[in-house]
Amino acid sequence: MHFEDWSEEVFEYLARESGLSEVRDEHWLVIRFLRSFFAYNRRAPLHRQLKEGTNMSLLELEALFPGGLKTGARRMAGLPNPKTC
């Protein structure tokens, strides 16, 4: 999927598919931050930037998404894999 093809419906589908039974405001905060940061910088935020942008700890962020940040949140946000992957 390309970044531009993403929609909130895609997120909700991927969340259900990944086993996320309930999408809460915290999930939307992270997803919207990831997408906004990527749209501006054309790369995903570093963990430090994600923590600062959401006011959440790394443990809280990792626990929100099945698969953690890399295979969970980034995938659900429609971010492409880094060029090194």
C-alpha positions in Angstrom: 0.0 0.0 0.0 1.2 3.5 -0.8 1.1 6.2 1.8 -1.4 8.2 -0.2 -3.8 5.2 -0.5 -4.4 5.0 3.3 -7.7 5.9 4.9 -9.2 5.7 8.4 -11.2 2.7 7.1 -8.0 1.0 6.1 -6.6 1.6 9.6 -9.7 0.1 11.2 -9.5 -2.9 8.9 -5.8 -3.5 9.7 -6.5 -3.0 13.4 -9.2 -5.7 13.4 -7.0 -8.0 11.3 -4.1 -7.6 13.8 -6.3 -8.5 16.7 -6.8 -5.0 18.1 -10.3 -5.4 19.5 -11.0 -1.7 20.5 -9.6 1.4 18.8 -9.2 4.1 21.4 -8.2 7.8 21.3 -4.6 6.8 22.2 -4.4 4.7 19.0 -5.7 7.5 16.9 -3.2 9.9 18.5 -0.3 7.7 17.6 -1.6 7.0 14.1 -2.3 10.6 13.3 1.1 11.7 14.7 2.9 9.0 12.6 1.1 10.1 9.4 1.6 13.8 10.0 5.3 13.4 10.8 5.8 11.2 7.7 3.9 13.6 5.5 6.1 16.5 6.5 9.5 14.7 6.8 9.0 11.8 4.4 10.3 9.4 7.1 9.0 7.8 10.2 9.8 9.5 13.5 12.5 8.3 15.8 11.3 6.7 19.1 12.3 9.9 20.9 10.2 12.1 18.6 7.2 9.7 18.8 7.4 9.8 22.6 7.6 13.6 22.6 4.9 14.0 20.0 2.4 11.8 21.9 3.5 12.4 25.5 3.6 8.6 26.0 6.4 6.3 27.1 8.0 3.8 24.8 6.4 1.0 26.8 3.0 2.5 26.5 3.4 3.0 22.8 4.6 -0.6 22.2 1.8 -2.0 24.3 -0.9 -0.2 22.3 -0.4 -2.1 19.1 -0.2 -5.9 18.4 3.2 -6.2 16.8 4.5 -3.1 18.6 5.5 0.1 16.7 7.3 -1.3 13.7 5.0 -4.1 12.5 1.9 -2.8 14.3 1.6 1.0 14.4 3.7 1.8 11.3 1.8 -0.8 9.2 -1.6 0.4 10.4 -0.6 4.0 9.7 0.3 3.1 6.1 3.9 4.1 6.4 6.3 2.4 3.9 9.1 0.2 5.1 12.4 1.9 5.5 14.8 1.6 2.6 17.0 -0.6 4.7 14.3 -3.3 5.0 
